Amino acid sequence: MSSDSYILGLDIGGTKTAVVLGDRAGQVCHRDQFNTVAERGFEAVFEQLCVHTEKVRYWAEHMGRSPDCISVSIGGPLDVEQGIIYS
C-alpha cells in the first residue's frame, strides 16, 4: 500500500455503526454513522451497513480517494479459545 492509499473502515457496534474513510497516517477523511438497532434483525442492519458503506465509497471516489483495502471491527463478547464471536 502506498503512502497516499486509503482504507475503508467499518466499526460495527451494539449501539452505533460507523463507516469511515481514512489515510495511512490515521486521519479520518470522511465519516458516516447510524444507530445499530439489533432488534430489527441481521438483514435490516446489514442493509443499513451497505447503504452507508456505499455513501462513503461514493464520496471517496468523487474526491479521488478510492480505498485500497477494508478494515472491519466488530465489538462484543468472544471466546478466543473457541474462535467464536457472540455478537
BELWO-V519797 format. One record per pair of residues at least 24 apart in sequence whose ideal C-beta (glycine too) atoms are under 10 Angstrom apart, sorted by the first residue. I is the first residue (numbers start at 1). J is the second residue. If there is no record, write none. Layout:
I J
I J
//
This chain:
1 68
1 69
2 68
4 65
4 68
5 65
5 66
5 67
5 68
5 69
6 30
6 60
6 63
6 64
6 65
6 66
6 67
6 68
6 69
7 67
7 68
7 69
7 70
7 71
8 53
8 56
8 57
8 60
8 66
8 67
8 68
8 69
8 70
8 71
8 72
9 56
9 67
9 69
9 70
9 71
9 72
9 73
10 49
10 52
10 53
10 56
10 70
10 71
10 72
10 73
10 74
11 71
11 72
11 73
11 74
11 75
12 36
12 45
12 46
12 49
12 72
12 73
12 74
12 75
12 76
12 87
13 73
13 74
13 75
13 76
13 87
14 38
14 74
14 75
14 76
14 87
15 75
17 45
17 48
17 49
17 52
17 53
17 74
18 52
18 56
18 73
19 48
19 49
19 50
19 51
19 52
19 53
19 54
19 55
19 56
19 57
20 56
20 71
21 56
21 57
21 59
21 60
21 63
21 65
21 66
21 67
22 65
22 67
22 71
23 65
24 68
29 56
29 59
29 60
29 63
29 65
29 67
30 55
30 56
30 57
30 59
30 60
30 63
30 65
31 56
31 59
32 56
32 59
38 87
//
